[in-house]
Each structure stands twice: as structure tokens, then as C-alpha cells.
């Protein structure tokens, strides 16, 4: 693409910036808090508002998809080129709860612009990052003279991400044929820092559980029976202590089966990031780092699997002492998973480990709360390079690569649709997701618009993966 095209993109964005921000502010005024049943009507109003705005943008197909919970929005704009790849953009229109009493300086659902920042709940997470695609595609069309995007463009914007995406996996399975694509772009993510544009290449998966341990049929006297019968609270502590070995590796047999190890190049790229560990420790409210031997802090939180004790309880918890052997105890554990691990296999390993570790006389039950798969796109994937190039053009500097330590619905899209997941976000850590005074940097938001405007041509230039049909077009073979 030429400098002329780049200038045309920037000119279009600047000419429509004010109207774009007015529209975004209107959307942000809708308190679409999916976790609050009293806000269900507002979540629906948010979906309807977005659907209307996507129609105004030019999407010929826009639909509100119902779920047993909150509605999602689907939009589709086919390319004029039948051989162009099809791209699905994911985001969410629901937001976290917020009130002035939480520590907000302004009303959380009355957007305020101050010092180049837009303050409101959802400004960064995730309405701002969803909405930049509307102006981005319009700038793309204006700068290239096209009447349709260079790629087949689809959007799926769910309404329950902030309350656990309970119905999202079923929704995408139900509509897998409509969502069929060659790659997914997740715009519910961020960058390393304002002066360090980055692209995330993957997220960890998650499975978590509660282990309930039962010993005596009731609490019993520790003088009469202690030391002669199994103690469920002691066994809970022994399980927690045995979770890691002396190198801080997870000691559950089979836990690391299939783990995709970091490449030397990935470790080099992580090391190049301007990471201030002391500052990071302050955000962690911790005095020291600790983790698996042989890995840096960033490697541990982005690319290594982990096991954490989330809670441990049992026996007497009141004031003073009560000399008993308690009848029960419990342990809550969570496991972050990386590429190559399978949540169900990890669950099986945990179940076997617990069964093998407990003595006779201790009955146990394990409850798992599901499993989210990890996702990872290799550094050399052509579509990932497209995202990096588009962002580099918008920011005017090379883009670096990160991962994220958390988990999200991206893996569901990867599993059901069978395509790589890419991440495009412009939010920075200071934006305060889920916190009081959430904001988005307006200059970065416009860089997101510009990145989206450049991305569709670049992805179209990569073509479609060999062996894939015409994803998502009428009459296509969309079987996965």
C-alpha cells in the first residue's frame, strides 16, 4: 500500500473522528451490565443499538442472536472477491458493574473527555475496541475505492463476557456455519504500553475445582482421637503442600504432557520488552517474585502452566481454640493451561493424583467447573504477520509480541471454527479494566481505527489457506 493510501486513511479518520466519538459516547451511556438481572433490558438495548449502528456502517446483514441469557450481535459484509479470506471479529458489548460510590471521579455511564482520554465504563473493555472497527472499515473503503471490504468481514459481539460467557460456546456451535471463517480477530485485549505497540499471540486456558474431604462423621475430641484417625484438614494441607516440587514445578503426574515449550525466539522477544519487575511487583501487591525454576516472570505468567491454591478451609474458625479433629475440609485449586495441554486430561490427572494421595478413612469428592482451552498462534503465521504490519503502519514503528496469562472465550472460537485466533487491541494497562475511572486513550483508539483500516487489504493479500472452501458464503462447504 502506498503513502497516498495511508494519508487517505488518516484524512478520513480525522474527518469523521468527532461523529465517531459522539456515537461511542451514546453507546457508553447504556449500562449494559450483564451480571445484574435488573440491567437485562439495558443489555438488550445495547445489542439493538449496536445492530442499528452496524447497519448504518454498511453491513448488509445484521442480526441480534438470542441466547438463554443476553443477546449477541452478528454482522456480515461479503467481499466482492470470491477468493478472499473471511475474517470474524469478536468482541463483547456487556460491561462490568460500576457506580460512583466505587471511587469513580465522574458518573461511570456518563462519558467524559479530559486530557485526551475518554472516561466511562466500557470505554476500553470492550465497547471502544469493538466500535473502532466501524470507522476502520469505512476508512478502508474510502481510501481504496472499494464498495465492499477486501475480505469477507463478519462480527460476533456477545453480551455475557463479563458474566462468564455461559451461553457463548453453545451459541457458536449452533451458528458455526454462519460464523465460518479463515481466521478470528479478537478485539478484547491490549498492548504493552502507549509507546510500545504489541500484538498478543495467545492466551492460557483454565480449569478449576473444589476438593471436599470427609473424615469422621462429626467433629471429635483431639485428645481422645487425634493422632489415631485421619484428619481431613491435615490431608487438605498435605495436598496443597504436595502440589509443587522443590523447583516449583507442578508435581501432578502427567500435568505437563503435551506442553508446547517456548522457542528461543519467543524468549528473546519477551526479554526485549521494557519490563520493570519492581513496578510489576507493586501492581501485584507482592514483595517478591516466585515461580517455576528456569523461567522469567513474563515467561511464567504468559507461557507456562500453573497450579494455584485458591482457598483452603476446614475445622474450627472461630475465636480462641477448639481442640477437635474436624469432620471435613476443602481445597480450591485452579490450573492455567498452555498450548498442547487438554483440560479434560488435566482433570483426569488431578483426580488420579488426589485418589493416590489420600489415606484410607478419607472420603473425597472433586467438582470441576469446566475447562477453557489455551490458544496460541505461531509467530510465523502469515495472518499474524498481517496484524503486526497493519499495526506497525498505524503506529509508525515495529510491533512486538506478547501473550496473556488469563483466559477467555477465544479458545471456544478456535475449537469450534477450527481456525487461528489473532488479537488486535489498543488498550493499555492504565485504562483500568473492571476498575473505577476506566478510560481509553483517544489517540490510541484512533490508532486502532487506522490499524483496522489497513488490516483488511493486508489479510486479503495473504489469500486463503490451501484446502479451505469458501468460508461463510452461501452454498459453501463449511463443515469443520
C-alpha positions as CSV (number, residue, x, y, z in Angstrom):
1,X,0.0,0.0,0.0
2,X,1.2,3.5,-0.8
3,X,1.7,6.6,1.3
4,X,-1.2,8.0,-0.7
5,X,-3.5,5.3,0.7
6,X,-2.1,5.8,4.2
7,X,-2.7,9.6,4.0
8,X,-6.2,8.9,2.7
9,X,-7.0,6.6,5.6
10,X,-5.8,9.2,8.2
11,X,-7.7,12.0,6.5
12,X,-10.9,10.0,6.5
13,X,-10.5,9.1,10.2
14,X,-9.7,12.7,11.2
15,X,-12.7,13.9,9.3
16,X,-15.1,11.5,11.0
17,X,-13.4,11.5,14.4
18,X,-15.9,13.8,16.2
19,X,-19.0,11.9,14.9
20,X,-17.4,8.6,15.8
21,X,-16.7,9.7,19.4
22,X,-20.3,11.1,19.7
23,X,-21.7,7.7,18.7
24,X,-19.4,5.8,21.0
25,X,-20.4,8.1,23.9
26,X,-24.1,7.4,23.1
27,X,-23.4,3.6,23.4
28,X,-21.4,4.0,26.6
29,X,-24.4,5.7,28.2
30,X,-26.2,2.4,28.1
31,X,-25.4,0.5,31.3
32,X,-25.2,-3.0,29.8
33,X,-24.2,-4.8,33.0
34,X,-24.8,-8.5,32.2
35,X,-24.1,-9.7,35.7
36,X,-27.1,-7.6,37.1
37,X,-30.5,-9.1,36.3
38,X,-32.0,-5.6,36.8
39,X,-29.9,-4.4,33.8
40,X,-31.2,-7.1,31.4
41,X,-33.2,-4.5,29.4
42,X,-30.2,-2.3,29.1
43,X,-28.1,-5.2,27.8
44,X,-30.7,-5.8,25.1
45,X,-30.9,-2.1,24.4
46,X,-27.1,-2.2,23.9
47,X,-27.4,-5.0,21.4
48,X,-30.1,-3.2,19.5
49,X,-28.1,0.0,19.4
50,X,-25.0,-1.8,18.0
51,X,-27.1,-3.6,15.4
52,X,-28.6,-0.3,14.2
53,X,-25.1,1.3,14.0
54,X,-23.7,-1.7,12.1
55,X,-26.4,-1.3,9.5
56,X,-25.6,2.4,9.2
57,X,-21.9,1.5,8.7
58,X,-22.9,-0.6,5.7
59,X,-23.1,-4.2,6.8
60,X,-25.8,-5.7,4.6
61,X,-26.6,-8.5,7.1
62,X,-27.1,-7.6,10.8
63,X,-28.9,-9.8,13.3
64,X,-29.5,-10.0,17.0
65,X,-29.0,-13.6,18.1
66,X,-30.9,-14.7,21.2
67,X,-29.4,-16.9,23.9
68,X,-31.0,-18.1,27.2
69,X,-29.2,-15.1,28.7
70,X,-28.2,-11.9,27.0
71,X,-28.3,-11.3,23.2
72,X,-25.3,-11.3,20.9
73,X,-25.0,-9.3,17.6
74,X,-23.9,-10.8,14.3
75,X,-23.0,-8.9,11.2
76,X,-21.6,-9.9,7.8
77,X,-20.3,-8.0,4.8
78,X,-19.1,-10.3,2.0
79,X,-16.1,-9.3,-0.2
80,X,-16.6,-8.8,-3.9
81,X,-13.7,-11.2,-4.4
82,X,-14.9,-14.8,-4.1
83,X,-11.4,-16.0,-3.3
84,X,-10.8,-13.5,-0.5
85,X,-10.3,-14.9,3.0
86,X,-13.1,-14.4,5.5
87,X,-12.4,-12.8,8.9
88,X,-14.5,-12.9,12.0
89,X,-14.1,-10.1,14.6
90,X,-15.0,-11.0,18.2
91,X,-15.8,-8.6,21.0
92,X,-18.5,-8.0,23.7
93,X,-21.0,-5.3,24.4
94,X,-21.7,-6.0,28.0
95,X,-19.7,-4.3,30.8
96,X,-18.7,-4.7,34.5
97,X,-20.8,-3.1,37.2
98,X,-19.9,0.4,38.2
99,X,-21.2,3.1,40.5
100,X,-20.0,6.5,41.7
101,X,-19.5,5.0,45.2
102,X,-16.9,2.6,43.9
103,X,-14.4,5.5,43.6
104,X,-15.3,7.0,40.3
105,X,-14.5,10.7,39.8
106,X,-17.4,11.0,37.4
107,X,-20.6,9.1,36.7
108,X,-19.4,5.8,35.1
109,X,-22.2,5.8,32.5
110,X,-21.9,9.5,31.6
111,X,-18.8,9.7,29.3
112,X,-16.3,12.5,30.0
113,X,-13.4,13.5,27.8
114,X,-10.5,15.0,29.7
115,X,-6.8,15.4,28.8
116,X,-7.1,13.3,25.7
117,X,-8.9,10.4,27.5
118,X,-12.5,9.2,27.4
119,X,-13.7,8.1,30.8
120,X,-16.6,5.7,31.1
121,X,-17.4,2.1,31.9
122,X,-16.8,0.1,28.7
123,X,-14.6,2.8,27.1
124,X,-11.7,0.2,26.8
125,X,-13.4,-3.0,27.8
126,X,-14.9,-3.5,25.3
127,X,-17.2,-1.1,23.6
128,X,-14.4,1.2,22.4
129,X,-12.4,-1.6,20.9
130,X,-15.4,-3.1,19.2
131,X,-16.6,0.2,17.8
132,X,-13.3,1.2,16.2
133,X,-14.0,-1.5,13.6
134,X,-17.0,0.5,12.3
135,X,-14.9,3.6,11.4
136,X,-12.0,1.3,10.4
137,X,-13.9,-0.4,7.6
138,X,-15.3,2.8,6.4
139,X,-11.8,4.3,6.1
140,X,-10.7,1.2,4.4
141,X,-13.4,1.6,1.7
142,X,-12.9,5.3,1.3
143,X,-9.1,5.0,0.9
144,X,-9.3,2.1,-1.6
145,X,-12.3,3.0,-3.6
146,X,-14.0,-0.4,-2.8
147,X,-17.7,-0.9,-2.3
148,X,-17.1,-3.9,-0.1
149,X,-14.2,-4.9,2.2
150,X,-11.2,-6.7,0.7
151,X,-12.0,-9.6,2.9
152,X,-15.3,-11.2,3.8
153,X,-15.9,-9.5,7.1
154,X,-18.1,-10.8,10.0
155,X,-18.6,-9.7,13.6
156,X,-19.8,-11.6,16.6
157,X,-20.3,-9.4,19.6
158,X,-21.6,-11.2,22.7
159,X,-23.5,-9.9,25.7
160,X,-22.3,-12.1,28.5
161,X,-18.5,-12.0,28.5
162,X,-18.3,-10.1,31.8
163,X,-20.5,-12.7,33.5
164,X,-18.7,-15.7,32.2
165,X,-19.8,-16.3,28.6
166,X,-22.1,-19.0,29.9
167,X,-24.0,-19.4,26.7
168,X,-21.4,-18.4,24.2
169,X,-19.9,-21.9,23.4
170,X,-23.4,-23.2,22.6
171,X,-24.2,-20.1,20.5
172,X,-21.1,-20.5,18.3
173,X,-21.8,-24.2,17.9
174,X,-25.4,-23.5,16.9
175,X,-24.3,-20.9,14.3
176,X,-21.0,-22.5,13.3
177,X,-22.0,-22.4,9.6
178,X,-22.8,-18.7,9.8
179,X,-19.6,-17.9,11.6
180,X,-17.3,-20.0,9.3
181,X,-14.1,-18.1,8.5
182,X,-10.4,-18.4,7.9
183,X,-9.3,-16.5,11.0
184,X,-10.7,-14.8,14.1
185,X,-9.7,-11.3,15.2
186,X,-10.3,-10.8,19.0
187,X,-10.6,-7.1,19.8
188,X,-10.9,-7.6,23.6
189,X,-7.2,-7.2,24.5
190,X,-4.5,-4.6,24.9
191,X,-0.9,-3.5,24.3
192,X,2.2,-3.5,26.5
193,X,2.3,0.3,26.8
194,X,1.4,3.5,25.0
195,X,4.9,3.8,23.5
196,X,5.2,0.0,22.9
197,X,2.7,-1.3,20.4
198,X,2.3,-5.1,20.7
199,X,0.3,-8.0,19.3
200,X,-0.8,-10.8,21.6
201,X,-0.1,-14.3,20.2
202,X,-2.0,-16.4,22.7
203,X,-3.9,-16.9,25.9
204,X,-3.7,-19.6,28.6
205,X,-6.5,-22.0,29.2
206,X,-8.1,-22.7,32.6
207,X,-9.7,-25.4,34.7
208,X,-10.5,-25.1,38.4
209,X,-12.0,-27.3,41.0
210,X,-13.1,-27.9,44.6
211,X,-11.9,-30.9,46.5
212,X,-14.1,-31.8,49.5
213,X,-12.6,-34.2,52.1
214,X,-14.5,-36.1,54.7
215,X,-13.1,-37.9,57.7
216,X,-15.0,-38.7,61.0
217,X,-18.8,-38.5,60.8
218,X,-18.7,-35.5,63.1
219,X,-16.1,-33.3,64.8
220,X,-14.3,-35.3,67.5
221,X,-12.1,-34.7,70.5
222,X,-8.4,-34.3,69.5
223,X,-7.2,-35.6,72.9
224,X,-9.2,-38.8,72.7
225,X,-8.8,-39.4,69.0
226,X,-6.2,-37.1,67.5
227,X,-3.1,-38.9,66.1
228,X,-5.0,-42.1,65.7
229,X,-7.6,-41.3,62.9
230,X,-7.2,-39.4,59.6
231,X,-7.7,-35.7,59.8
232,X,-9.3,-34.1,56.7
233,X,-7.9,-30.7,57.4
234,X,-4.4,-32.2,57.7
235,X,-4.9,-34.0,54.4
236,X,-6.1,-30.8,52.7
237,X,-2.9,-29.2,53.8
238,X,-0.8,-32.1,52.7
239,X,-2.4,-32.0,49.2
240,X,-1.7,-28.2,49.0
241,X,1.9,-28.8,50.1
242,X,2.4,-31.6,47.6
243,X,1.1,-29.6,44.6
244,X,4.6,-28.4,43.6
245,X,8.1,-29.9,43.9
246,X,11.3,-28.2,45.1
247,X,11.7,-26.5,41.7
248,X,8.2,-25.0,41.9
249,X,7.0,-27.3,39.1
250,X,3.5,-28.8,39.4
251,X,4.1,-32.3,40.8
252,X,0.9,-33.9,39.5
253,X,1.9,-36.8,37.3
254,X,1.0,-36.2,33.6
255,X,0.4,-32.5,34.1
256,X,3.0,-31.4,31.6
257,X,2.0,-33.9,28.9
258,X,1.9,-32.2,25.5
259,X,3.1,-28.8,26.7
260,X,4.4,-26.6,23.8
261,X,7.7,-25.2,25.0
262,X,8.8,-21.7,24.4
263,X,11.0,-21.3,21.4
264,X,14.4,-19.4,21.7
265,X,13.0,-16.7,19.5
266,X,9.9,-16.2,21.7
267,X,12.1,-16.0,24.8
268,X,14.2,-13.4,23.1
269,X,11.2,-11.3,22.1
270,X,9.9,-11.4,25.7
271,X,13.2,-10.3,27.0
272,X,13.3,-7.3,24.7
273,X,10.2,-5.8,26.3
274,X,10.8,-3.0,28.7
275,X,9.7,-4.9,31.8
276,X,10.2,-3.2,35.1
277,X,9.9,-6.1,37.6
278,X,9.8,-3.8,40.7
279,X,6.9,-1.8,39.2
280,X,5.1,-5.0,38.3
281,X,5.5,-6.3,41.9
282,X,3.8,-3.1,43.1
283,X,0.8,-3.8,40.9
284,X,0.8,-7.4,42.2
285,X,0.9,-6.0,45.8
286,X,3.7,-8.5,46.5
287,X,7.2,-8.2,47.9
288,X,8.9,-10.8,45.8
289,X,8.6,-13.0,42.7
290,X,8.4,-16.8,42.9
291,X,7.7,-19.5,40.4
292,X,9.0,-22.3,38.3
293,X,12.8,-22.5,38.2
294,X,14.4,-21.6,34.9
295,X,11.8,-19.1,33.7
296,X,11.5,-15.3,33.9
297,X,8.4,-13.6,35.4
298,X,6.9,-12.9,32.0
299,X,7.5,-16.5,30.8
300,X,5.8,-17.8,33.9
301,X,2.7,-15.7,33.6
302,X,2.3,-15.9,29.8
303,X,3.7,-19.3,28.6
304,X,4.0,-21.7,31.5
305,X,1.2,-23.8,33.0
306,X,0.5,-23.2,36.7
307,X,-1.4,-24.6,39.7
308,X,-2.7,-22.3,42.4
309,X,-4.3,-22.9,45.8
310,X,-7.3,-20.5,45.7
311,X,-8.6,-21.4,49.1
312,X,-8.2,-23.9,51.9
313,X,-10.6,-24.4,54.8
314,X,-11.8,-26.9,57.4
315,X,-12.4,-27.2,61.1
316,X,-13.0,-24.6,63.7
317,X,-12.6,-20.9,62.5
318,X,-14.0,-19.0,65.5
319,X,-12.2,-17.1,68.2
320,X,-9.9,-18.9,70.6
321,X,-9.2,-22.6,70.4
322,X,-11.4,-25.7,69.9
323,X,-9.4,-28.9,70.2
324,X,-11.1,-31.2,67.6
325,X,-10.4,-33.4,64.7
326,X,-12.8,-31.8,62.1
327,X,-15.2,-33.9,60.1
328,X,-14.5,-32.2,56.8
329,X,-12.2,-29.8,54.9
330,X,-12.0,-28.4,51.4
331,X,-9.4,-27.2,48.9
332,X,-10.0,-25.0,45.9
333,X,-7.5,-25.2,43.1
334,X,-7.1,-23.6,39.7
335,X,-4.8,-24.6,36.8
336,X,-3.7,-22.3,34.0
337,X,-3.0,-24.3,30.8
338,X,-0.8,-23.6,27.8
339,X,-0.8,-24.8,24.2
340,X,-0.6,-28.5,24.0
341,X,-2.5,-29.2,27.2
342,X,-6.0,-30.6,27.3
343,X,-8.3,-29.5,30.1
344,X,-10.0,-32.9,30.4
345,X,-6.8,-34.8,30.5
346,X,-5.5,-32.4,33.2
347,X,-8.7,-33.0,35.2
348,X,-8.2,-36.8,34.9
349,X,-4.6,-36.4,36.2
350,X,-5.8,-34.3,39.1
351,X,-8.5,-36.9,40.0
352,X,-5.9,-39.7,40.0
353,X,-3.4,-37.7,41.9
354,X,-5.9,-36.9,44.7
355,X,-7.1,-40.5,44.9
356,X,-3.5,-41.8,45.1
357,X,-2.5,-39.2,47.7
358,X,-5.3,-39.7,50.3
359,X,-5.1,-42.3,53.1
360,X,-7.8,-44.8,53.9
361,X,-10.5,-43.2,56.1
362,X,-10.7,-40.0,54.0
363,X,-13.6,-39.9,51.5
364,X,-13.4,-37.2,48.8
365,X,-15.4,-35.6,46.1
366,X,-14.0,-33.4,43.3
367,X,-16.1,-30.8,41.4
368,X,-14.6,-29.2,38.3
369,X,-16.2,-26.1,36.9
370,X,-15.4,-26.7,33.2
371,X,-12.3,-26.1,31.2
372,X,-11.2,-23.3,28.8
373,X,-8.6,-24.4,26.2
374,X,-5.5,-22.4,25.6
375,X,-4.9,-20.8,22.2
376,X,-1.6,-19.9,20.5
377,X,-0.7,-18.6,17.0
378,X,2.8,-19.3,15.8
379,X,5.0,-16.2,15.2
380,X,5.5,-17.1,11.6
381,X,1.8,-17.4,10.7
382,X,1.0,-15.1,7.7
383,X,-2.2,-13.8,9.2
384,X,-0.4,-12.8,12.4
385,X,2.3,-11.0,10.4
386,X,-0.6,-9.1,8.7
387,X,-1.9,-7.9,12.0
388,X,1.6,-6.8,13.0
389,X,2.2,-5.0,9.7
390,X,-1.1,-3.2,9.9
391,X,-0.4,-2.0,13.5
392,X,3.1,-1.0,12.5
393,X,1.8,1.2,9.7
394,X,-0.7,2.9,12.1
395,X,1.9,3.5,14.8
396,X,4.9,4.1,12.6
397,X,7.2,1.7,14.4
398,X,7.8,-2.0,14.6
399,X,5.4,-4.1,16.6
400,X,6.5,-6.6,19.3
401,X,4.7,-9.7,20.5
402,X,3.3,-10.7,23.9
403,X,1.0,-13.3,25.3
404,X,-1.7,-13.1,28.0
405,X,-1.8,-15.0,31.2
406,X,-5.5,-15.0,31.6
407,X,-8.2,-16.9,29.8
408,X,-11.2,-16.0,27.6
409,X,-13.7,-17.2,25.0
410,X,-11.1,-17.0,22.2
411,X,-10.3,-20.7,22.6
412,X,-14.0,-21.6,22.1
413,X,-13.9,-19.8,18.7
414,X,-10.7,-21.6,17.8
415,X,-12.1,-25.0,18.8
416,X,-15.5,-24.8,17.1
417,X,-14.4,-22.9,14.0
418,X,-11.0,-24.7,13.6
419,X,-9.1,-21.5,12.6
420,X,-6.3,-19.5,14.2
421,X,-7.2,-16.7,16.6
422,X,-5.4,-13.4,16.4
423,X,-5.6,-10.4,18.8
424,X,-5.9,-6.8,17.9
425,X,-6.3,-4.3,20.8
426,X,-5.0,-0.9,21.7
427,X,-5.9,-0.7,25.4
428,X,-3.1,-0.1,27.9
429,X,-2.7,-1.3,31.5
430,X,-3.6,2.2,32.9
431,X,-7.0,2.0,31.3
432,X,-8.3,0.3,34.4
433,X,-10.5,-2.5,33.1
434,X,-13.1,-3.5,35.8
435,X,-11.8,-0.7,38.0
436,X,-13.1,2.8,38.9
437,X,-12.4,5.5,36.3
438,X,-12.0,3.2,33.3
439,X,-10.8,5.1,30.3
440,X,-9.4,4.8,26.8
441,X,-6.6,7.0,25.3
442,X,-8.2,8.7,22.4
443,X,-5.1,8.8,20.3
444,X,-4.6,5.1,20.7
445,X,-8.3,4.5,19.9
446,X,-7.7,6.2,16.6
447,X,-4.6,4.1,16.0
448,X,-6.9,1.1,16.4
449,X,-9.2,2.5,13.8
450,X,-6.2,3.0,11.5
451,X,-4.9,-0.5,12.1
452,X,-8.3,-2.0,11.2
453,X,-8.4,0.1,8.0
454,X,-5.0,-1.3,6.9
455,X,-5.6,-4.8,8.0
456,X,-8.2,-6.0,5.5
457,X,-6.1,-5.3,2.4
458,X,-3.1,-7.0,4.1
459,X,-5.0,-10.1,5.0
460,X,-6.6,-10.2,1.5
461,X,-3.1,-10.2,0.1
462,X,-2.2,-13.4,2.1
463,X,-5.0,-15.3,0.4
464,X,-6.9,-18.2,1.8
465,X,-5.3,-21.2,3.4
466,X,-4.8,-24.1,1.0
467,X,-7.5,-26.7,1.1
468,X,-10.2,-24.5,2.7
469,X,-13.6,-23.9,1.0
470,X,-15.4,-20.6,0.6
471,X,-15.8,-19.9,4.2
472,X,-19.1,-18.5,5.2
473,X,-20.6,-17.8,1.8
474,X,-24.0,-19.1,0.7
475,X,-23.7,-22.7,-0.6
476,X,-20.2,-23.1,0.7
477,X,-19.0,-26.3,2.3
478,X,-18.5,-25.0,5.9
479,X,-18.0,-28.4,7.6
480,X,-15.2,-28.5,10.1
